[in-house]
Amino acid sequence: MKRIGLVGAGWVTQHHLDGYRALGDRVQVVAIADPSPAARDARAAEYGIPRTYPDAAAMLAAEELDAVDVAVPREHHAAVCLLAADRGLPILCQKPLAPTLPEAEALVACIDDRVRLMVHENWRFRPHYRHIRRWLDEGRIGRPRQAQLAILTSGLLPDADGRLPAVVRQPFMADLERMLLMEVLIHHVDALRFLLGPLALLGATLGKSCARIRGEDRASLAMRSADGAAVTLFGDFMAHGHPPQQLDRLEIYGEAGTIRLAAARLELVRPDGTETAALDLDANYKASYRDTIAHFLDRLDDGAPFETAPADNLETLRIVERAYAIG
Ligand SMILES: NC(=O)c1ccc[n+]([C@@H]2O[C@H](COP(=O)([O-])OP(=O)(O)OC[C@H]3O[C@@H](n4cnc5c(N)ncnc54)[C@H](O)[C@@H]3O)[C@@H](O)[C@H]2O)c1
């Protein structure tokens, strides 16, 4: 049984803790650290976490841990990861690794090979993205020619009560200087890299209309895969006519067929017929956290590389950073 110390008790940790719970006897969160007594006590009570601490340093000093799970705001990731590294503990750190690419590179250089570090980049672990990857690996649509991924929501349009659903869900989004791309679409950049291999950024346009948040509310990226497929990522959180939920719409057009993900429907379209799968998106959302954590534990056990090791994740961050520079 691996003993985990969780740093942070905010919104996302309900999903981490559900994931740990789903993994049963293999792993236990033995301590949680957060400066907010209300937040850490609530998580400890709900998930039966034996001990709580006001900060990571106190937790690391007092606990015998096998690994540390970092789920604090991005500007604190580096400091907490370095504390864990100084104790020689493996780290699973939420995305984005740091607020900027240079800060992420500095963190990775500082950790070097002292401890194992995996980025908690969970989109690619959604079961339907794994399914799409299997179809691609099996050559079911042949060589991808083009792909487009769109995330259109009305989450930053006022609802009937004048509230912004995306900010009600995750209040910290309102204060992020880099919002949509660094917080949300970074997942999609990573998922596209996972599916289609290395991507080069050709162009980007970012924009902001929502006066009630600091950062951008839309972003459009034009990319190209190593074998020449055009790859477009299009995100807008003020899209009239779309629901507040984030629903991915992905189409990959191959030489022998098309893969289409539209909200809860996944399709493989080929000249000899269409395969369709109905998805349980809520279950898959939960599964993505569980499977990210399981991957972390599996790779700690067998010593093999993490899929989302720093070197891989920095490639995602390079695209994101460059998009901010040119967009
Ligand atoms: N992978 C995903 O799908 C996903 C989804 C949501 C959030 N996230 C990421 O998770 C991280 C946290 O997001 P959140 O939604 O839980 O934010 P949040 O604002 O709800 O919670 C952050 C918590 O961290 C605590 N905190 C702040 N500084 C701390 C420190 N130094 N040590 C310990 N605790 C500290 C705060 O008191 C708060 O309870 C961010 O990096 C965010 O990008 C990832």
The ligand as an SDF file (V2000), in Angstrom:
LIG
                    3D

 44 48  0  0  0  0  0  0  0  0999 V2000
   -6.6460   18.1780  -14.3680 N   0  0  0  0  0  0  0  0  0  0  0  0
   -7.7980   18.8390  -14.3030 C   0  0  0  0  0  0  0  0  0  0  0  0
   -8.7110   18.4820  -15.0100 O   0  0  0  0  0  0  0  0  0  0  0  0
   -7.9190   20.0070  -13.3690 C   0  0  0  0  0  0  0  0  0  0  0  0
   -9.1850   20.5100  -13.0260 C   0  0  0  0  0  0  0  0  0  0  0  0
   -9.2500   21.5700  -12.1180 C   0  0  0  0  0  0  0  0  0  0  0  0
   -8.0910   22.1110  -11.5760 C   0  0  0  0  0  0  0  0  0  0  0  0
   -6.8840   21.6050  -11.9510 N   0  0  0  0  0  0  0  0  0  0  0  0
   -5.6280   22.1440  -11.4100 C   0  0  0  0  0  0  0  0  0  0  0  0
   -5.5360   21.8090  -10.0330 O   0  0  0  0  0  0  0  0  0  0  0  0
   -4.8940   22.8480   -9.3010 C   0  0  0  0  0  0  0  0  0  0  0  0
   -5.8010   23.2940   -8.1570 C   0  0  0  0  0  0  0  0  0  0  0  0
   -7.0760   23.6630   -8.6910 O   0  0  0  0  0  0  0  0  0  0  0  0
   -8.3880   23.7470   -7.7940 P   0  0  0  0  0  0  0  0  0  0  0  0
   -9.5390   23.7820   -8.7450 O   0  0  0  0  0  0  0  0  0  0  0  0
   -8.4230   22.7180   -6.7200 O   0  0  0  0  0  0  0  0  0  0  0  0
   -8.2140   25.2000   -7.1260 O   0  0  0  0  0  0  0  0  0  0  0  0
   -8.9610   25.8050   -5.8420 P   0  0  0  0  0  0  0  0  0  0  0  0
   -8.7850   27.2770   -5.9230 O   0  0  0  0  0  0  0  0  0  0  0  0
  -10.3440   25.2600   -5.7160 O   0  0  0  0  0  0  0  0  0  0  0  0
   -8.1550   25.2080   -4.5990 O   0  0  0  0  0  0  0  0  0  0  0  0
   -6.8210   25.4880   -4.3290 C   0  0  0  0  0  0  0  0  0  0  0  0
   -6.5490   25.0580   -2.8790 C   0  0  0  0  0  0  0  0  0  0  0  0
   -5.1450   25.1180   -2.6690 O   0  0  0  0  0  0  0  0  0  0  0  0
   -4.9280   25.6810   -1.3790 C   0  0  0  0  0  0  0  0  0  0  0  0
   -3.5560   26.2070   -1.3520 N   0  0  0  0  0  0  0  0  0  0  0  0
   -3.1030   27.3750   -1.8530 C   0  0  0  0  0  0  0  0  0  0  0  0
   -1.7640   27.4540   -1.6730 N   0  0  0  0  0  0  0  0  0  0  0  0
   -1.3870   26.3210   -1.0310 C   0  0  0  0  0  0  0  0  0  0  0  0
   -0.1400   25.8080   -0.5820 C   0  0  0  0  0  0  0  0  0  0  0  0
    0.9930   26.4770   -0.7760 N   0  0  0  0  0  0  0  0  0  0  0  0
   -0.1190   24.6210    0.0550 N   0  0  0  0  0  0  0  0  0  0  0  0
   -1.2620   23.9290    0.2610 C   0  0  0  0  0  0  0  0  0  0  0  0
   -2.4700   24.3580   -0.1690 N   0  0  0  0  0  0  0  0  0  0  0  0
   -2.5280   25.5300   -0.8140 C   0  0  0  0  0  0  0  0  0  0  0  0
   -6.0340   26.7160   -1.2180 C   0  0  0  0  0  0  0  0  0  0  0  0
   -6.2570   27.0570    0.1490 O   0  0  0  0  0  0  0  0  0  0  0  0
   -7.2090   25.9770   -1.8400 C   0  0  0  0  0  0  0  0  0  0  0  0
   -7.9150   25.1940   -0.8890 O   0  0  0  0  0  0  0  0  0  0  0  0
   -4.5610   23.9360  -10.3380 C   0  0  0  0  0  0  0  0  0  0  0  0
   -3.2580   23.7390  -10.7960 O   0  0  0  0  0  0  0  0  0  0  0  0
   -5.5490   23.6650  -11.4690 C   0  0  0  0  0  0  0  0  0  0  0  0
   -5.0600   24.0720  -12.7380 O   0  0  0  0  0  0  0  0  0  0  0  0
   -6.7850   20.5580  -12.8150 C   0  0  0  0  0  0  0  0  0  0  0  0
  1  2  1  0
  2  3  2  0
  2  4  1  0
  4  5  1  0
  4 44  2  0
  5  6  2  0
  6  7  1  0
  7  8  2  0
  8  9  1  0
  8 44  1  0
  9 10  1  0
  9 42  1  0
 10 11  1  0
 11 12  1  0
 11 40  1  0
 12 13  1  0
 13 14  1  0
 14 15  2  0
 14 16  1  0
 14 17  1  0
 17 18  1  0
 18 19  2  0
 18 20  1  0
 18 21  1  0
 21 22  1  0
 22 23  1  0
 23 24  1  0
 23 38  1  0
 24 25  1  0
 25 26  1  0
 25 36  1  0
 26 27  1  0
 26 35  1  0
 27 28  2  0
 28 29  1  0
 29 30  1  0
 29 35  2  0
 30 31  1  0
 30 32  2  0
 32 33  1  0
 33 34  2  0
 34 35  1  0
 36 37  1  0
 36 38  1  0
 38 39  1  0
 40 41  1  0
 40 42  1  0
 42 43  1  0
M  CHG  2   8   1  16  -1
M  END
$$$$
